[in-house]
Amino acid sequence: MTESIDPWSLLMLGFGLMLVLEGILPLASPARWRSVFEQAARLSDGQLRFIGIISMTIGCVVLLAVTS
């Protein structure tokens, strides 16, 4: 049985999943999360942009793999 989900519901589902996954580290280890956050704050703009483009690329690959 296949059921169609409208795009907005799917987007909200993905957003909710992202929030759950991002909440795991601060819940499990607040000190480690703070340390990682402080290290990220010290990165240069170029380094942050590189991390962003890599993250977006991996996300697009995963989305393409799931939807095809």
PDBQT receptor file of N, H, CA, C and O in Angstrom, charges set to zero:
ATOM      1  N   MET A   1       0.844  -1.181   0.000  1.00  0.00    +0.000 N 
ATOM      2  CA  MET A   1       0.000   0.000   0.000  1.00  0.00    +0.000 C 
ATOM      3  C   MET A   1       0.887   1.241   0.000  1.00  0.00    +0.000 C 
ATOM      4  O   MET A   1       1.659   1.456   0.934  1.00  0.00    +0.000 OA
ATOM      5  N   THR A   2       0.781   2.034  -1.018  1.00  0.00    +0.000 N 
ATOM      6  H   THR A   2       0.154   1.859  -1.777  1.00  0.00    +0.000 HD
ATOM      7  CA  THR A   2       1.535   3.284  -1.077  1.00  0.00    +0.000 C 
ATOM      8  C   THR A   2       0.595   4.446  -0.832  1.00  0.00    +0.000 C 
ATOM      9  O   THR A   2      -0.517   4.499  -1.357  1.00  0.00    +0.000 OA
ATOM     10  N   GLU A   3       1.063   5.357  -0.036  1.00  0.00    +0.000 N 
ATOM     11  H   GLU A   3       1.966   5.315   0.390  1.00  0.00    +0.000 HD
ATOM     12  CA  GLU A   3       0.259   6.503   0.335  1.00  0.00    +0.000 C 
ATOM     13  C   GLU A   3       1.017   7.760  -0.049  1.00  0.00    +0.000 C 
ATOM     14  O   GLU A   3       2.215   7.864   0.216  1.00  0.00    +0.000 OA
ATOM     15  N   SER A   4       0.348   8.704  -0.661  1.00  0.00    +0.000 N 
ATOM     16  H   SER A   4      -0.625   8.620  -0.877  1.00  0.00    +0.000 HD
ATOM     17  CA  SER A   4       0.979   9.946  -1.080  1.00  0.00    +0.000 C 
ATOM     18  C   SER A   4       0.978  10.942   0.079  1.00  0.00    +0.000 C 
ATOM     19  O   SER A   4      -0.042  11.142   0.738  1.00  0.00    +0.000 OA
ATOM     20  N   ILE A   5       2.123  11.554   0.314  1.00  0.00    +0.000 N 
ATOM     21  H   ILE A   5       2.952  11.391  -0.221  1.00  0.00    +0.000 HD
ATOM     22  CA  ILE A   5       2.251  12.581   1.346  1.00  0.00    +0.000 C 
ATOM     23  C   ILE A   5       2.499  13.906   0.640  1.00  0.00    +0.000 C 
ATOM     24  O   ILE A   5       3.353  13.993  -0.242  1.00  0.00    +0.000 OA
ATOM     25  N   ASP A   6       1.757  14.933   1.024  1.00  0.00    +0.000 N 
ATOM     26  H   ASP A   6       1.063  14.862   1.741  1.00  0.00    +0.000 HD
ATOM     27  CA  ASP A   6       1.955  16.219   0.368  1.00  0.00    +0.000 C 
ATOM     28  C   ASP A   6       3.331  16.791   0.731  1.00  0.00    +0.000 C 
ATOM     29  O   ASP A   6       3.871  16.498   1.799  1.00  0.00    +0.000 OA
ATOM     30  N   PRO A   7       3.889  17.605  -0.163  1.00  0.00    +0.000 N 
ATOM     31  CA  PRO A   7       5.259  18.112   0.033  1.00  0.00    +0.000 C 
ATOM     32  C   PRO A   7       5.474  18.873   1.340  1.00  0.00    +0.000 C 
ATOM     33  O   PRO A   7       6.533  18.747   1.955  1.00  0.00    +0.000 OA
ATOM     34  N   TRP A   8       4.493  19.659   1.773  1.00  0.00    +0.000 N 
ATOM     35  H   TRP A   8       3.633  19.761   1.274  1.00  0.00    +0.000 HD
ATOM     36  CA  TRP A   8       4.664  20.425   3.010  1.00  0.00    +0.000 C 
ATOM     37  C   TRP A   8       4.738  19.514   4.223  1.00  0.00    +0.000 C 
ATOM     38  O   TRP A   8       5.523  19.759   5.140  1.00  0.00    +0.000 OA
ATOM     39  N   SER A   9       3.926  18.465   4.234  1.00  0.00    +0.000 N 
ATOM     40  H   SER A   9       3.289  18.266   3.489  1.00  0.00    +0.000 HD
ATOM     41  CA  SER A   9       3.978  17.506   5.337  1.00  0.00    +0.000 C 
ATOM     42  C   SER A   9       5.330  16.801   5.369  1.00  0.00    +0.000 C 
ATOM     43  O   SER A   9       5.903  16.578   6.435  1.00  0.00    +0.000 OA
ATOM     44  N   LEU A  10       5.824  16.457   4.194  1.00  0.00    +0.000 N 
ATOM     45  H   LEU A  10       5.358  16.638   3.328  1.00  0.00    +0.000 HD
ATOM     46  CA  LEU A  10       7.122  15.800   4.103  1.00  0.00    +0.000 C 
ATOM     47  C   LEU A  10       8.238  16.732   4.571  1.00  0.00    +0.000 C 
ATOM     48  O   LEU A  10       9.166  16.302   5.256  1.00  0.00    +0.000 OA
ATOM     49  N   LEU A  11       8.146  18.005   4.201  1.00  0.00    +0.000 N 
ATOM     50  H   LEU A  11       7.393  18.355   3.645  1.00  0.00    +0.000 HD
ATOM     51  CA  LEU A  11       9.134  18.991   4.646  1.00  0.00    +0.000 C 
ATOM     52  C   LEU A  11       9.108  19.143   6.158  1.00  0.00    +0.000 C 
ATOM     53  O   LEU A  11      10.160  19.192   6.796  1.00  0.00    +0.000 OA
ATOM     54  N   MET A  12       7.921  19.216   6.732  1.00  0.00    +0.000 N 
ATOM     55  H   MET A  12       7.067  19.176   6.213  1.00  0.00    +0.000 HD
ATOM     56  CA  MET A  12       7.799  19.337   8.187  1.00  0.00    +0.000 C 
ATOM     57  C   MET A  12       8.286  18.067   8.887  1.00  0.00    +0.000 C 
ATOM     58  O   MET A  12       8.880  18.140   9.963  1.00  0.00    +0.000 OA
ATOM     59  N   LEU A  13       8.041  16.921   8.289  1.00  0.00    +0.000 N 
ATOM     60  H   LEU A  13       7.559  16.862   7.415  1.00  0.00    +0.000 HD
ATOM     61  CA  LEU A  13       8.541  15.662   8.834  1.00  0.00    +0.000 C 
ATOM     62  C   LEU A  13      10.068  15.668   8.872  1.00  0.00    +0.000 C 
ATOM     63  O   LEU A  13      10.671  15.287   9.874  1.00  0.00    +0.000 OA
ATOM     64  N   GLY A  14      10.683  16.099   7.780  1.00  0.00    +0.000 N 
ATOM     65  H   GLY A  14      10.193  16.408   6.966  1.00  0.00    +0.000 HD
ATOM     66  CA  GLY A  14      12.139  16.191   7.732  1.00  0.00    +0.000 C 
ATOM     67  C   GLY A  14      12.691  17.197   8.735  1.00  0.00    +0.000 C 
ATOM     68  O   GLY A  14      13.711  16.946   9.376  1.00  0.00    +0.000 OA
ATOM     69  N   PHE A  15      12.019  18.327   8.869  1.00  0.00    +0.000 N 
ATOM     70  H   PHE A  15      11.190  18.531   8.349  1.00  0.00    +0.000 HD
ATOM     71  CA  PHE A  15      12.440  19.356   9.824  1.00  0.00    +0.000 C 
ATOM     72  C   PHE A  15      12.364  18.829  11.251  1.00  0.00    +0.000 C 
ATOM     73  O   PHE A  15      13.273  19.046  12.053  1.00  0.00    +0.000 OA
ATOM     74  N   GLY A  16      11.269  18.131  11.561  1.00  0.00    +0.000 N 
ATOM     75  H   GLY A  16      10.531  17.954  10.910  1.00  0.00    +0.000 HD
ATOM     76  CA  GLY A  16      11.122  17.543  12.890  1.00  0.00    +0.000 C 
ATOM     77  C   GLY A  16      12.195  16.513  13.179  1.00  0.00    +0.000 C 
ATOM     78  O   GLY A  16      12.738  16.477  14.283  1.00  0.00    +0.000 OA
ATOM     79  N   LEU A  17      12.508  15.681  12.208  1.00  0.00    +0.000 N 
ATOM     80  H   LEU A  17      12.068  15.710  11.310  1.00  0.00    +0.000 HD
ATOM     81  CA  LEU A  17      13.557  14.677  12.368  1.00  0.00    +0.000 C 
ATOM     82  C   LEU A  17      14.914  15.340  12.589  1.00  0.00    +0.000 C 
ATOM     83  O   LEU A  17      15.710  14.878  13.407  1.00  0.00    +0.000 OA
ATOM     84  N   MET A  18      15.178  16.430  11.852  1.00  0.00    +0.000 N 
ATOM     85  H   MET A  18      14.532  16.805  11.187  1.00  0.00    +0.000 HD
ATOM     86  CA  MET A  18      16.434  17.153  12.032  1.00  0.00    +0.000 C 
ATOM     87  C   MET A  18      16.556  17.685  13.461  1.00  0.00    +0.000 C 
ATOM     88  O   MET A  18      17.620  17.587  14.073  1.00  0.00    +0.000 OA
ATOM     89  N   LEU A  19      15.470  18.247  13.989  1.00  0.00    +0.000 N 
ATOM     90  H   LEU A  19      14.606  18.327  13.491  1.00  0.00    +0.000 HD
ATOM     91  CA  LEU A  19      15.499  18.783  15.351  1.00  0.00    +0.000 C 
ATOM     92  C   LEU A  19      15.732  17.681  16.381  1.00  0.00    +0.000 C 
ATOM     93  O   LEU A  19      16.475  17.872  17.344  1.00  0.00    +0.000 OA
ATOM     94  N   VAL A  20      15.097  16.533  16.178  1.00  0.00    +0.000 N 
ATOM     95  H   VAL A  20      14.493  16.378  15.396  1.00  0.00    +0.000 HD
ATOM     96  CA  VAL A  20      15.305  15.410  17.094  1.00  0.00    +0.000 C 
ATOM     97  C   VAL A  20      16.770  14.976  17.058  1.00  0.00    +0.000 C 
ATOM     98  O   VAL A  20      17.389  14.796  18.107  1.00  0.00    +0.000 OA
ATOM     99  N   LEU A  21      17.323  14.808  15.866  1.00  0.00    +0.000 N 
ATOM    100  H   LEU A  21      16.821  14.954  15.014  1.00  0.00    +0.000 HD
ATOM    101  CA  LEU A  21      18.713  14.358  15.749  1.00  0.00    +0.000 C 
ATOM    102  C   LEU A  21      19.689  15.383  16.320  1.00  0.00    +0.000 C 
ATOM    103  O   LEU A  21      20.673  15.014  16.961  1.00  0.00    +0.000 OA
ATOM    104  N   GLU A  22      19.423  16.661  16.091  1.00  0.00    +0.000 N 
ATOM    105  H   GLU A  22      18.623  16.961  15.571  1.00  0.00    +0.000 HD
ATOM    106  CA  GLU A  22      20.317  17.690  16.616  1.00  0.00    +0.000 C 
ATOM    107  C   GLU A  22      20.213  17.834  18.127  1.00  0.00    +0.000 C 
ATOM    108  O   GLU A  22      21.124  18.374  18.754  1.00  0.00    +0.000 OA
ATOM    109  N   GLY A  23      19.133  17.367  18.720  1.00  0.00    +0.000 N 
ATOM    110  H   GLY A  23      18.393  16.929  18.210  1.00  0.00    +0.000 HD
ATOM    111  CA  GLY A  23      18.963  17.450  20.159  1.00  0.00    +0.000 C 
ATOM    112  C   GLY A  23      19.621  16.317  20.926  1.00  0.00    +0.000 C 
ATOM    113  O   GLY A  23      19.714  16.372  22.153  1.00  0.00    +0.000 OA
ATOM    114  N   ILE A  24      20.083  15.280  20.215  1.00  0.00    +0.000 N 
ATOM    115  H   ILE A  24      20.008  15.236  19.219  1.00  0.00    +0.000 HD
ATOM    116  CA  ILE A  24      20.658  14.118  20.899  1.00  0.00    +0.000 C 
ATOM    117  C   ILE A  24      21.941  14.477  21.645  1.00  0.00    +0.000 C 
ATOM    118  O   ILE A  24      22.085  14.118  22.814  1.00  0.00    +0.000 OA
ATOM    119  N   LEU A  25      22.872  15.173  21.004  1.00  0.00    +0.000 N 
ATOM    120  H   LEU A  25      22.755  15.465  20.055  1.00  0.00    +0.000 HD
ATOM    121  CA  LEU A  25      24.156  15.475  21.644  1.00  0.00    +0.000 C 
ATOM    122  C   LEU A  25      24.011  16.378  22.873  1.00  0.00    +0.000 C 
ATOM    123  O   LEU A  25      24.590  16.067  23.913  1.00  0.00    +0.000 OA
ATOM    124  N   PRO A  26      23.254  17.495  22.795  1.00  0.00    +0.000 N 
ATOM    125  CA  PRO A  26      23.124  18.299  24.020  1.00  0.00    +0.000 C 
ATOM    126  C   PRO A  26      22.400  17.563  25.147  1.00  0.00    +0.000 C 
ATOM    127  O   PRO A  26      22.651  17.832  26.322  1.00  0.00    +0.000 OA
ATOM    128  N   LEU A  27      21.510  16.641  24.801  1.00  0.00    +0.000 N 
ATOM    129  H   LEU A  27      21.307  16.423  23.846  1.00  0.00    +0.000 HD
ATOM    130  CA  LEU A  27      20.823  15.867  25.826  1.00  0.00    +0.000 C 
ATOM    131  C   LEU A  27      21.774  14.854  26.465  1.00  0.00    +0.000 C 
ATOM    132  O   LEU A  27      21.807  14.702  27.686  1.00  0.00    +0.000 OA
ATOM    133  N   ALA A  28      22.541  14.170  25.629  1.00  0.00    +0.000 N 
ATOM    134  H   ALA A  28      22.514  14.294  24.637  1.00  0.00    +0.000 HD
ATOM    135  CA  ALA A  28      23.406  13.094  26.122  1.00  0.00    +0.000 C 
ATOM    136  C   ALA A  28      24.668  13.615  26.797  1.00  0.00    +0.000 C 
ATOM    137  O   ALA A  28      25.124  13.046  27.789  1.00  0.00    +0.000 OA
ATOM    138  N   SER A  29      25.236  14.695  26.264  1.00  0.00    +0.000 N 
ATOM    139  H   SER A  29      24.867  15.158  25.458  1.00  0.00    +0.000 HD
ATOM    140  CA  SER A  29      26.504  15.190  26.794  1.00  0.00    +0.000 C 
ATOM    141  C   SER A  29      26.595  16.708  26.619  1.00  0.00    +0.000 C 
ATOM    142  O   SER A  29      27.220  17.182  25.669  1.00  0.00    +0.000 OA
ATOM    143  N   PRO A  30      25.986  17.465  27.515  1.00  0.00    +0.000 N 
ATOM    144  CA  PRO A  30      25.985  18.924  27.366  1.00  0.00    +0.000 C 
ATOM    145  C   PRO A  30      27.387  19.543  27.336  1.00  0.00    +0.000 C 
ATOM    146  O   PRO A  30      27.624  20.499  26.598  1.00  0.00    +0.000 OA
ATOM    147  N   ALA A  31      28.301  19.014  28.119  1.00  0.00    +0.000 N 
ATOM    148  H   ALA A  31      28.108  18.237  28.719  1.00  0.00    +0.000 HD
ATOM    149  CA  ALA A  31      29.661  19.581  28.143  1.00  0.00    +0.000 C 
ATOM    150  C   ALA A  31      30.352  19.371  26.799  1.00  0.00    +0.000 C 
ATOM    151  O   ALA A  31      31.005  20.281  26.286  1.00  0.00    +0.000 OA
ATOM    152  N   ARG A  32      30.213  18.190  26.235  1.00  0.00    +0.000 N 
ATOM    153  H   ARG A  32      29.683  17.451  26.651  1.00  0.00    +0.000 HD
ATOM    154  CA  ARG A  32      30.832  17.907  24.930  1.00  0.00    +0.000 C 
ATOM    155  C   ARG A  32      30.197  18.772  23.850  1.00  0.00    +0.000 C 
ATOM    156  O   ARG A  32      30.894  19.288  22.977  1.00  0.00    +0.000 OA
ATOM    157  N   TRP A  33      28.866  18.935  23.904  1.00  0.00    +0.000 N 
ATOM    158  H   TRP A  33      28.299  18.516  24.614  1.00  0.00    +0.000 HD
ATOM    159  CA  TRP A  33      28.172  19.763  22.930  1.00  0.00    +0.000 C 
ATOM    160  C   TRP A  33      28.671  21.201  23.007  1.00  0.00    +0.000 C 
ATOM    161  O   TRP A  33      28.903  21.834  21.977  1.00  0.00    +0.000 OA
ATOM    162  N   ARG A  34      28.838  21.715  24.216  1.00  0.00    +0.000 N 
ATOM    163  H   ARG A  34      28.650  21.201  25.053  1.00  0.00    +0.000 HD
ATOM    164  CA  ARG A  34      29.336  23.083  24.404  1.00  0.00    +0.000 C 
ATOM    165  C   ARG A  34      30.741  23.221  23.809  1.00  0.00    +0.000 C 
ATOM    166  O   ARG A  34      31.053  24.224  23.166  1.00  0.00    +0.000 OA
ATOM    167  N   SER A  35      31.581  22.210  24.029  1.00  0.00    +0.000 N 
ATOM    168  H   SER A  35      31.327  21.396  24.551  1.00  0.00    +0.000 HD
ATOM    169  CA  SER A  35      32.939  22.226  23.492  1.00  0.00    +0.000 C 
ATOM    170  C   SER A  35      32.934  22.246  21.961  1.00  0.00    +0.000 C 
ATOM    171  O   SER A  35      33.668  23.013  21.339  1.00  0.00    +0.000 OA
ATOM    172  N   VAL A  36      32.106  21.402  21.367  1.00  0.00    +0.000 N 
ATOM    173  H   VAL A  36      31.509  20.778  21.872  1.00  0.00    +0.000 HD
ATOM    174  CA  VAL A  36      32.000  21.359  19.900  1.00  0.00    +0.000 C 
ATOM    175  C   VAL A  36      31.495  22.699  19.376  1.00  0.00    +0.000 C 
ATOM    176  O   VAL A  36      31.999  23.206  18.374  1.00  0.00    +0.000 OA
ATOM    177  N   PHE A  37      30.502  23.274  20.049  1.00  0.00    +0.000 N 
ATOM    178  H   PHE A  37      30.092  22.863  20.863  1.00  0.00    +0.000 HD
ATOM    179  CA  PHE A  37      29.937  24.549  19.631  1.00  0.00    +0.000 C 
ATOM    180  C   PHE A  37      30.986  25.664  19.710  1.00  0.00    +0.000 C 
ATOM    181  O   PHE A  37      31.068  26.505  18.815  1.00  0.00    +0.000 OA
ATOM    182  N   GLU A  38      31.781  25.668  20.773  1.00  0.00    +0.000 N 
ATOM    183  H   GLU A  38      31.714  24.984  21.500  1.00  0.00    +0.000 HD
ATOM    184  CA  GLU A  38      32.833  26.678  20.917  1.00  0.00    +0.000 C 
ATOM    185  C   GLU A  38      33.894  26.527  19.828  1.00  0.00    +0.000 C 
ATOM    186  O   GLU A  38      34.391  27.524  19.304  1.00  0.00    +0.000 OA
ATOM    187  N   GLN A  39      34.242  25.288  19.488  1.00  0.00    +0.000 N 
ATOM    188  H   GLN A  39      33.838  24.479  19.914  1.00  0.00    +0.000 HD
ATOM    189  CA  GLN A  39      35.209  25.058  18.414  1.00  0.00    +0.000 C 
ATOM    190  C   GLN A  39      34.656  25.548  17.076  1.00  0.00    +0.000 C 
ATOM    191  O   GLN A  39      35.382  26.149  16.284  1.00  0.00    +0.000 OA
ATOM    192  N   ALA A  40      33.378  25.291  16.826  1.00  0.00    +0.000 N 
ATOM    193  H   ALA A  40      32.788  24.802  17.469  1.00  0.00    +0.000 HD
ATOM    194  CA  ALA A  40      32.752  25.737  15.579  1.00  0.00    +0.000 C 
ATOM    195  C   ALA A  40      32.720  27.259  15.502  1.00  0.00    +0.000 C 
ATOM    196  O   ALA A  40      32.871  27.825  14.420  1.00  0.00    +0.000 OA
ATOM    197  N   ALA A  41      32.527  27.921  16.628  1.00  0.00    +0.000 N 
ATOM    198  H   ALA A  41      32.404  27.461  17.507  1.00  0.00    +0.000 HD
ATOM    199  CA  ALA A  41      32.483  29.385  16.648  1.00  0.00    +0.000 C 
ATOM    200  C   ALA A  41      33.839  29.999  16.293  1.00  0.00    +0.000 C 
ATOM    201  O   ALA A  41      33.902  31.143  15.842  1.00  0.00    +0.000 OA
ATOM    202  N   ARG A  42      34.907  29.254  16.490  1.00  0.00    +0.000 N 
ATOM    203  H   ARG A  42      34.856  28.325  16.856  1.00  0.00    +0.000 HD
ATOM    204  CA  ARG A  42      36.250  29.765  16.177  1.00  0.00    +0.000 C 
ATOM    205  C   ARG A  42      36.660  29.524  14.729  1.00  0.00    +0.000 C 
ATOM    206  O   ARG A  42      37.709  30.012  14.308  1.00  0.00    +0.000 OA
ATOM    207  N   LEU A  43      35.865  28.785  13.953  1.00  0.00    +0.000 N 
ATOM    208  H   LEU A  43      35.013  28.389  14.295  1.00  0.00    +0.000 HD
ATOM    209  CA  LEU A  43      36.206  28.525  12.555  1.00  0.00    +0.000 C 
ATOM    210  C   LEU A  43      36.052  29.797  11.729  1.00  0.00    +0.000 C 
ATOM    211  O   LEU A  43      35.241  30.666  12.049  1.00  0.00    +0.000 OA
ATOM    212  N   SER A  44      36.837  29.893  10.668  1.00  0.00    +0.000 N 
ATOM    213  H   SER A  44      37.496  29.187  10.408  1.00  0.00    +0.000 HD
ATOM    214  CA  SER A  44      36.725  31.052   9.776  1.00  0.00    +0.000 C 
ATOM    215  C   SER A  44      35.475  30.919   8.911  1.00  0.00    +0.000 C 
ATOM    216  O   SER A  44      34.878  29.845   8.825  1.00  0.00    +0.000 OA
ATOM    217  N   ASP A  45      35.092  32.010   8.277  1.00  0.00    +0.000 N 
ATOM    218  H   ASP A  45      35.577  32.882   8.347  1.00  0.00    +0.000 HD
ATOM    219  CA  ASP A  45      33.921  31.986   7.393  1.00  0.00    +0.000 C 
ATOM    220  C   ASP A  45      34.102  30.969   6.266  1.00  0.00    +0.000 C 
ATOM    221  O   ASP A  45      33.163  30.253   5.921  1.00  0.00    +0.000 OA
ATOM    222  N   GLY A  46      35.283  30.903   5.703  1.00  0.00    +0.000 N 
ATOM    223  H   GLY A  46      36.047  31.485   5.983  1.00  0.00    +0.000 HD
ATOM    224  CA  GLY A  46      35.550  29.956   4.626  1.00  0.00    +0.000 C 
ATOM    225  C   GLY A  46      35.388  28.508   5.077  1.00  0.00    +0.000 C 
ATOM    226  O   GLY A  46      34.837  27.682   4.348  1.00  0.00    +0.000 OA
ATOM    227  N   GLN A  47      35.869  28.207   6.277  1.00  0.00    +0.000 N 
ATOM    228  H   GLN A  47      36.316  28.878   6.869  1.00  0.00    +0.000 HD
ATOM    229  CA  GLN A  47      35.732  26.852   6.799  1.00  0.00    +0.000 C 
ATOM    230  C   GLN A  47      34.263  26.504   7.039  1.00  0.00    +0.000 C 
ATOM    231  O   GLN A  47      33.826  25.393   6.737  1.00  0.00    +0.000 OA
ATOM    232  N   LEU A  48      33.508  27.455   7.583  1.00  0.00    +0.000 N 
ATOM    233  H   LEU A  48      33.863  28.357   7.829  1.00  0.00    +0.000 HD
ATOM    234  CA  LEU A  48      32.081  27.218   7.807  1.00  0.00    +0.000 C 
ATOM    235  C   LEU A  48      31.331  27.022   6.493  1.00  0.00    +0.000 C 
ATOM    236  O   LEU A  48      30.442  26.176   6.398  1.00  0.00    +0.000 OA
ATOM    237  N   ARG A  49      31.697  27.814   5.473  1.00  0.00    +0.000 N 
ATOM    238  H   ARG A  49      32.419  28.501   5.550  1.00  0.00    +0.000 HD
ATOM    239  CA  ARG A  49      31.066  27.650   4.165  1.00  0.00    +0.000 C 
ATOM    240  C   ARG A  49      31.384  26.286   3.575  1.00  0.00    +0.000 C 
ATOM    241  O   ARG A  49      30.516  25.648   2.979  1.00  0.00    +0.000 OA
ATOM    242  N   PHE A  50      32.617  25.837   3.736  1.00  0.00    +0.000 N 
ATOM    243  H   PHE A  50      33.322  26.355   4.220  1.00  0.00    +0.000 HD
ATOM    244  CA  PHE A  50      33.014  24.521   3.226  1.00  0.00    +0.000 C 
ATOM    245  C   PHE A  50      32.214  23.420   3.921  1.00  0.00    +0.000 C 
ATOM    246  O   PHE A  50      31.732  22.495   3.266  1.00  0.00    +0.000 OA
ATOM    247  N   ILE A  51      32.072  23.513   5.227  1.00  0.00    +0.000 N 
ATOM    248  H   ILE A  51      32.464  24.264   5.760  1.00  0.00    +0.000 HD
ATOM    249  CA  ILE A  51      31.274  22.533   5.974  1.00  0.00    +0.000 C 
ATOM    250  C   ILE A  51      29.824  22.578   5.494  1.00  0.00    +0.000 C 
ATOM    251  O   ILE A  51      29.181  21.539   5.349  1.00  0.00    +0.000 OA
ATOM    252  N   GLY A  52      29.316  23.779   5.251  1.00  0.00    +0.000 N 
ATOM    253  H   GLY A  52      29.839  24.624   5.369  1.00  0.00    +0.000 HD
ATOM    254  CA  GLY A  52      27.946  23.923   4.769  1.00  0.00    +0.000 C 
ATOM    255  C   GLY A  52      27.729  23.281   3.416  1.00  0.00    +0.000 C 
ATOM    256  O   GLY A  52      26.734  22.586   3.212  1.00  0.00    +0.000 OA
ATOM    257  N   ILE A  53      28.653  23.506   2.480  1.00  0.00    +0.000 N 
ATOM    258  H   ILE A  53      29.462  24.071   2.646  1.00  0.00    +0.000 HD
ATOM    259  CA  ILE A  53      28.486  22.940   1.132  1.00  0.00    +0.000 C 
ATOM    260  C   ILE A  53      28.633  21.425   1.159  1.00  0.00    +0.000 C 
ATOM    261  O   ILE A  53      27.933  20.729   0.424  1.00  0.00    +0.000 OA
ATOM    262  N   ILE A  54      29.532  20.901   1.995  1.00  0.00    +0.000 N 
ATOM    263  H   ILE A  54      30.100  21.467   2.592  1.00  0.00    +0.000 HD
ATOM    264  CA  ILE A  54      29.678  19.451   2.119  1.00  0.00    +0.000 C 
ATOM    265  C   ILE A  54      28.401  18.853   2.713  1.00  0.00    +0.000 C 
ATOM    266  O   ILE A  54      27.914  17.826   2.241  1.00  0.00    +0.000 OA
ATOM    267  N   SER A  55      27.871  19.487   3.730  1.00  0.00    +0.000 N 
ATOM    268  H   SER A  55      28.267  20.322   4.114  1.00  0.00    +0.000 HD
ATOM    269  CA  SER A  55      26.641  19.016   4.360  1.00  0.00    +0.000 C 
ATOM    270  C   SER A  55      25.477  19.028   3.372  1.00  0.00    +0.000 C 
ATOM    271  O   SER A  55      24.711  18.067   3.304  1.00  0.00    +0.000 OA
ATOM    272  N   MET A  56      25.343  20.101   2.612  1.00  0.00    +0.000 N 
ATOM    273  H   MET A  56      25.965  20.882   2.667  1.00  0.00    +0.000 HD
ATOM    274  CA  MET A  56      24.272  20.185   1.625  1.00  0.00    +0.000 C 
ATOM    275  C   MET A  56      24.436  19.131   0.529  1.00  0.00    +0.000 C 
ATOM    276  O   MET A  56      23.452  18.541   0.085  1.00  0.00    +0.000 OA
ATOM    277  N   THR A  57      25.664  18.895   0.095  1.00  0.00    +0.000 N 
ATOM    278  H   THR A  57      26.464  19.375   0.456  1.00  0.00    +0.000 HD
ATOM    279  CA  THR A  57      25.921  17.894  -0.940  1.00  0.00    +0.000 C 
ATOM    280  C   THR A  57      25.550  16.497  -0.450  1.00  0.00    +0.000 C 
ATOM    281  O   THR A  57      24.892  15.737  -1.161  1.00  0.00    +0.000 OA
ATOM    282  N   ILE A  58      25.971  16.167   0.758  1.00  0.00    +0.000 N 
ATOM    283  H   ILE A  58      26.506  16.784   1.335  1.00  0.00    +0.000 HD
ATOM    284  CA  ILE A  58      25.629  14.853   1.326  1.00  0.00    +0.000 C 
ATOM    285  C   ILE A  58      24.114  14.732   1.472  1.00  0.00    +0.000 C 
ATOM    286  O   ILE A  58      23.542  13.686   1.163  1.00  0.00    +0.000 OA
ATOM    287  N   GLY A  59      23.469  15.785   1.935  1.00  0.00    +0.000 N 
ATOM    288  H   GLY A  59      23.934  16.634   2.186  1.00  0.00    +0.000 HD
ATOM    289  CA  GLY A  59      22.015  15.772   2.065  1.00  0.00    +0.000 C 
ATOM    290  C   GLY A  59      21.315  15.553   0.734  1.00  0.00    +0.000 C 
ATOM    291  O   GLY A  59      20.356  14.785   0.656  1.00  0.00    +0.000 OA
ATOM    292  N   CYS A  60      21.786  16.223  -0.318  1.00  0.00    +0.000 N 
ATOM    293  H   CYS A  60      22.565  16.847  -0.255  1.00  0.00    +0.000 HD
ATOM    294  CA  CYS A  60      21.190  16.048  -1.646  1.00  0.00    +0.000 C 
ATOM    295  C   CYS A  60      21.387  14.632  -2.166  1.00  0.00    +0.000 C 
ATOM    296  O   CYS A  60      20.481  14.056  -2.769  1.00  0.00    +0.000 OA
ATOM    297  N   VAL A  61      22.565  14.073  -1.935  1.00  0.00    +0.000 N 
ATOM    298  H   VAL A  61      23.301  14.541  -1.445  1.00  0.00    +0.000 HD
ATOM    299  CA  VAL A  61      22.832  12.690  -2.358  1.00  0.00    +0.000 C 
ATOM    300  C   VAL A  61      21.896  11.725  -1.635  1.00  0.00    +0.000 C 
ATOM    301  O   VAL A  61      21.331  10.819  -2.247  1.00  0.00    +0.000 OA
ATOM    302  N   VAL A  62      21.739  11.927  -0.331  1.00  0.00    +0.000 N 
ATOM    303  H   VAL A  62      22.198  12.663   0.167  1.00  0.00    +0.000 HD
ATOM    304  CA  VAL A  62      20.826  11.067   0.430  1.00  0.00    +0.000 C 
ATOM    305  C   VAL A  62      19.394  11.212  -0.082  1.00  0.00    +0.000 C 
ATOM    306  O   VAL A  62      18.702  10.210  -0.262  1.00  0.00    +0.000 OA
ATOM    307  N   LEU A  63      18.947  12.433  -0.314  1.00  0.00    +0.000 N 
ATOM    308  H   LEU A  63      19.510  13.246  -0.168  1.00  0.00    +0.000 HD
ATOM    309  CA  LEU A  63      17.593  12.649  -0.832  1.00  0.00    +0.000 C 
ATOM    310  C   LEU A  63      17.400  12.000  -2.193  1.00  0.00    +0.000 C 
ATOM    311  O   LEU A  63      16.363  11.387  -2.450  1.00  0.00    +0.000 OA
ATOM    312  N   LEU A  64      18.384  12.130  -3.060  1.00  0.00    +0.000 N 
ATOM    313  H   LEU A  64      19.226  12.628  -2.852  1.00  0.00    +0.000 HD
ATOM    314  CA  LEU A  64      18.290  11.513  -4.384  1.00  0.00    +0.000 C 
ATOM    315  C   LEU A  64      18.265   9.982  -4.264  1.00  0.00    +0.000 C 
ATOM    316  O   LEU A  64      17.532   9.312  -4.992  1.00  0.00    +0.000 OA
ATOM    317  N   ALA A  65      19.053   9.446  -3.361  1.00  0.00    +0.000 N 
ATOM    318  H   ALA A  65      19.648   9.990  -2.771  1.00  0.00    +0.000 HD
ATOM    319  CA  ALA A  65      19.091   7.986  -3.186  1.00  0.00    +0.000 C 
ATOM    320  C   ALA A  65      17.755   7.479  -2.645  1.00  0.00    +0.000 C 
ATOM    321  O   ALA A  65      17.285   6.414  -3.048  1.00  0.00    +0.000 OA
ATOM    322  N   VAL A  66      17.152   8.225  -1.751  1.00  0.00    +0.000 N 
ATOM    323  H   VAL A  66      17.533   9.090  -1.424  1.00  0.00    +0.000 HD
ATOM    324  CA  VAL A  66      15.887   7.792  -1.145  1.00  0.00    +0.000 C 
ATOM    325  C   VAL A  66      14.730   7.927  -2.136  1.00  0.00    +0.000 C 
ATOM    326  O   VAL A  66      13.838   7.080  -2.159  1.00  0.00    +0.000 OA
ATOM    327  N   THR A  67      14.735   8.971  -2.948  1.00  0.00    +0.000 N 
ATOM    328  H   THR A  67      15.461   9.660  -2.929  1.00  0.00    +0.000 HD
ATOM    329  CA  THR A  67      13.604   9.229  -3.839  1.00  0.00    +0.000 C 
ATOM    330  C   THR A  67      13.708   8.500  -5.160  1.00  0.00    +0.000 C 
ATOM    331  O   THR A  67      12.742   8.502  -5.923  1.00  0.00    +0.000 OA
ATOM    332  N   SER A  68      14.827   7.881  -5.466  1.00  0.00    +0.000 N 
ATOM    333  H   SER A  68      15.612   7.880  -4.846  1.00  0.00    +0.000 HD
ATOM    334  CA  SER A  68      14.926   7.199  -6.759  1.00  0.00    +0.000 C 
ATOM    335  C   SER A  68      14.725   5.715  -6.634  1.00  0.00    +0.000 C 
ATOM    336  O   SER A  68      14.779   4.998  -7.633  1.00  0.00    +0.000 OA
TER     337      SER A  68
